Amino acid sequence: MAATPENATNDISSDSVLVNDDDEIKYGFQRQEMFSENLSGSVHPYERHVFLVYKTYQDWPARVESSVSDPLPKRLAGAIRARKDDMPAKSLLTICEGGDVSGLIDGDVLIFPDMIKYRGLEESNIDSFVEEVLVNGRPWDFATAEVVTGSYVFVCAHNSRDKRCGVCGPALIEKFNEEIEVKGLKDQVFVSPCSHIGGHKYAGNLIIYSAVEDGKVSGHWYGYVTPNDVPDLLEKHIKKGEIIERIWRGEMGIPPVEKTEKVVKQSLPNGNDTKASETDNISSITDEKENAGGCCQGANGFSCCRNERSETKKEGKKGTYKLNFFTRKWEQHEIFTAAAVVGAVATVAVAYSLYKRSSR
């Protein structure tokens, strides 16, 4: 058998996904758009993430959640969409792959930040799962919730949806598995390919769900991730709980604007001091909060302080003139009153003088 030319292909995963040099330059970590945009704030706010284990990432069609040939994810996506307004937490649905390492099989459902797993989801019991677990927060009649531990890394490898994730995702998964093996983290960190999570232009894309210092589970999104970043993600983010800001996209449960401000306040990629902008941001936020609340809460939720501010803004100089006008009117009233008192005293004095003269 003739040897394959060295520059022809690069085997980037154990699943025999081959990427030639042209694809690597166009879709991989060498593409021109890498690091061309600010990542912070590129995650839409949400409070709960549901992962359905279903087949392998090579089998997923571009729109796996609406594919007629894939009824399980389609029906689950439809049921969640139909009941979204009844759910106490805004929920995302993503498809992921199981495997021997993670112990996940088709039909398993992972829920974060709850860190629980349900087994045995089928088309026939989807409605009850959504109703009982996602809407009402009750135990599911068809299966018992199992607590999962460790850190979970979901890497977008959805090639049929976007080739950038199809090229970058498997390479990152392979690198993660290599580092996990070397560091002896097999029972602590689990890596799975996942379907589209938004922002293919930021590939490599991944989400890490793990517990932070206070035990609270948090989901952090990263973009423009390369294999060189994997050791840092394991050592700094997962082990120490440190955010790697230059590739950080956002966090579960945090509105994009608020989190963007936080990242800017911490530091900039070029290392410039941001104390001035930090002060400006804090002052702005403080002003908004104070203006929103009001200093003296009136009846029916109205604040007299807010009303005074708004009236002054609307009237401008006219409002100031009103204040001066009433001040001057009050001063005039005091003058007239004083004059009247003086006049009365003088009148009494004159009358008394005339009385004394007549009595003589």
TIMILUM-664299 format. One record per residue (C-alpha): residue in one letter; x, y, z. Coordinates in steps of 0.2 Angstrom, whole numbers. Example, Ala and Ser with C-alpha at 12.3 -4.5 7.8 and 13.67 -1.06 7.14 Angstrom:
! residues 2
  type      X      Y      Z
     A     62    -22     39
     S     68     -5     36
! end
This chain:
! residues 360
  type      X      Y      Z
     M      0      0      0
     A      7     17     -5
     A     10     29      9
     T     -1     44     11
     P      8     60      7
     E     12     69     24
     N      4     85     19
     A    -12     77     11
     T    -22     74     27
     N    -21     76     46
     D    -30     63     56
     I    -38     73     70
     S    -49     61     79
     S    -51     43     84
     D    -66     42     73
     S    -56     44     57
     V    -61     61     53
     L    -49     67     40
     V    -45     86     37
     N    -34     91     23
     D    -23    107     24
     D    -35    118     13
     D    -50    114     25
     E    -39    117     40
     I    -35    134     34
     K    -52    138     28
     Y    -62    130     43
     G    -50    126     56
     F    -39    135     69
     Q    -29    144     56
     R    -44    153     48
     Q    -44    171     46
     E    -59    175     57
     M    -51    167     72
     F    -50    180     87
     S    -57    193     75
     E    -72    197     87
     N    -75    201    106
     L    -82    185    113
     S    -88    192    130
     G   -107    194    130
     S   -111    182    115
     V   -121    170    126
     H   -140    173    127
     P   -146    172    145
     Y   -154    155    151
     E   -156    146    168
     R   -156    128    163
     H   -148    116    150
     V   -155    100    145
     F   -144     87    135
     L   -152     72    126
     V   -140     58    123
     Y   -144     52    105
     K   -133     43     92
     T   -116     50     87
     Y   -111     67     80
     Q   -108     60     63
     D   -126     54     62
     W   -134     70     67
     P   -142     80     52
     A   -140     98     51
     R   -156    101     60
     V   -157     86     72
     E   -170     94     83
     S   -182     95     69
     S   -177     80     58
     V   -192     69     53
     S   -179     54     53
     D   -175     58     71
     P   -191     57     81
     L   -184     57     99
     P   -175     74     98
     K   -188     81     87
     R   -203     77     99
     L   -193     83    114
     A   -188     99    106
     G   -207    102    101
     A   -213     98    119
     I   -201    110    127
     R   -205    123    115
     A   -224    121    118
     R   -222    122    137
     K   -208    135    138
     D   -220    149    145
     D   -225    137    159
     M   -207    133    164
     P   -200    142    179
     A   -183    142    171
     K   -178    147    153
     S   -172    130    146
     L   -160    126    132
     L   -160    109    123
     T   -144    102    115
     I   -140     84    108
     C   -125     76    114
     E   -116     59    112
     G   -114     46    125
     G    -99     34    127
     D    -91     21    137
     V    -81     34    147
     S    -96     45    152
     G   -108     30    154
     L   -121     39    144
     I   -132     29    132
     D   -146     34    120
     G   -161     41    129
     D   -152     48    144
     V   -155     66    149
     L   -143     77    158
     I   -150     93    167
     F   -139    107    172
     P   -136    115    184
     D   -146    102    194
     M   -132     89    190
     I   -145     75    188
     K   -148     62    175
     Y   -163     53    170
     R   -163     36    160
     G   -175     29    148
     L   -183     44    139
     E   -193     38    124
     E   -206     46    113
     S   -220     39    123
     N   -215     47    139
     I   -208     64    133
     D   -224     73    138
     S   -224     67    156
     F   -205     71    157
     V   -208     89    152
     E   -223     91    162
     E   -217     83    178
     V   -198     87    178
     L   -196    103    168
     V   -213    112    171
     N   -217    107    189
     G   -200    101    196
     R   -207     85    202
     P   -199     67    202
     W   -202     58    186
     D   -213     43    187
     F   -204     33    173
     A   -187     35    181
     T   -177     40    196
     A   -166     55    195
     E   -147     50    197
     V   -135     63    204
     V   -120     65    192
     T   -103     72    199
     G    -87     79    191
     S    -85     91    177
     Y    -94     90    160
     V    -86     97    144
     F    -98     98    129
     V    -89    102    112
     C    -98    107     97
     A    -93     95     83
     H   -109     97     73
     N   -101     95     55
     S   -117     94     45
     R   -123    110     53
     D   -106    120     50
     K    -90    113     45
     R    -80    125     56
     C    -86    115     71
     G    -84     99     61
     V    -66    103     59
     C    -62    110     76
     G    -73    100     87
     P    -66     83     85
     A    -48     90     87
     L    -52     97    103
     I    -61     82    109
     E    -46     71    105
     K    -34     84    114
     F    -45     84    130
     N    -45     65    130
     E    -26     64    129
     E    -24     77    143
     I    -37     68    154
     E    -28     52    152
     V    -11     60    156
     K    -18     69    171
     G    -27     54    178
     L    -44     63    177
     K    -55     49    169
     D    -67     48    183
     Q    -68     67    186
     V    -69     75    168
     F    -81     69    155
     V    -80     76    137
     S    -94     74    124
     P    -97     80    107
     C   -113     91    106
     S   -124     98     93
     H   -126    117     88
     I   -125    129    103
     G   -124    145     93
     G   -110    155     86
     H   -101    143     74
     K    -90    158     69
     Y    -82    156     86
     A    -77    138     83
     G    -70    129     93
     N    -85    131    104
     L    -87    122    120
     I    -97    123    137
     I    -90    117    154
     Y   -102    113    168
     S    -93    111    184
     A    -95    116    203
     V    -86    132    209
     E    -80    135    226
     D    -96    137    235
     G   -103    121    227
     K   -114    130    215
     V   -114    123    197
     S   -110    135    184
     G   -110    134    165
     H    -96    143    156
     W    -95    145    137
     Y    -79    147    127
     G    -75    151    109
     Y    -60    152     98
     V    -53    137    108
     T    -38    128    101
     P    -29    112    106
     N    -16    123    115
     D    -30    130    127
     V    -35    113    133
     P    -22    111    147
     D    -26    128    153
     L    -45    124    153
     L    -42    108    163
     E    -29    116    175
     K    -36    133    178
     H    -54    133    174
     I    -59    115    180
     K    -46    113    194
     K    -45    131    201
     G    -61    139    195
     E    -52    153    185
     I    -60    160    170
     I    -49    162    155
     E    -55    178    149
     R    -47    179    131
     I    -58    165    125
     W    -73    167    137
     R    -90    169    129
     G   -102    170    144
     E   -110    161    158
     M   -126    152    162
     G   -139    163    171
     I   -130    180    168
     P   -137    193    156
     P   -124    197    142
     V   -123    215    146
     E   -119    213    164
     K   -106    200    161
     T    -98    210    147
     E    -95    224    160
     K    -88    212    172
     V    -75    205    160
     V    -70    223    154
     K    -68    228    172
     Q    -56    214    176
     S    -44    216    162
     L    -41    218    143
     P    -33    206    132
     N    -19    218    129
     G    -16    220    148
     N    -20    239    148
     D    -26    246    165
     T    -45    247    166
     K    -48    256    182
     A    -54    272    174
     S    -67    262    164
     E    -71    252    179
     T    -75    268    189
     D    -86    274    175
     N    -96    258    174
     I    -99    257    193
     S   -104    275    193
     S   -116    272    179
     I   -124    256    186
     T   -125    265    203
     D   -134    280    196
     E   -146    268    186
     K   -150    258    202
     E   -153    274    212
     N   -164    282    199
     A   -174    266    197
     G   -178    265    216
     G   -182    282    222
     C   -177    289    240
     C   -195    290    246
     Q   -207    277    241
     G   -225    283    239
     A   -242    275    237
     N   -245    263    223
     G   -226    261    220
     F   -223    279    214
     S   -208    288    221
     C   -210    307    224
     C   -191    308    221
     R   -192    301    204
     N   -207    312    200
     E   -197    328    205
     R   -183    323    194
     S   -193    320    179
     E   -203    336    182
     T   -186    346    183
     K   -180    338    168
     K   -196    342    158
     E   -197    360    164
     G   -178    364    163
     K   -176    382    168
     K   -194    385    170
     G   -194    373    185
     T   -179    383    193
     Y   -189    399    190
     K   -204    392    199
     L   -193    389    214
     N   -185    407    214
     F   -202    414    211
     F   -210    406    226
     T   -194    411    236
     R   -196    429    231
     K   -215    428    235
     W   -211    422    253
     E   -198    435    255
     Q   -210    449    250
     H   -223    441    263
     E   -211    442    277
     I   -207    461    273
     F   -225    465    272
     T   -229    456    289
     A   -214    465    297
     A   -220    482    291
     A   -238    479    297
     V   -231    474    314
     V   -220    490    315
     G   -236    501    309
     A   -246    493    323
     V   -233    496    336
     A   -232    515    330
     T   -251    517    331
     V   -252    510    349
     A   -238    521    354
     V   -247    537    347
     A   -263    532    355
     Y   -255    530    372
     S   -246    547    370
     L   -263    556    367
     Y   -271    547    381
     K   -258    552    393
     R   -259    570    388
     S   -278    571    390
     S   -277    563    407
     R   -267    578    413
! end
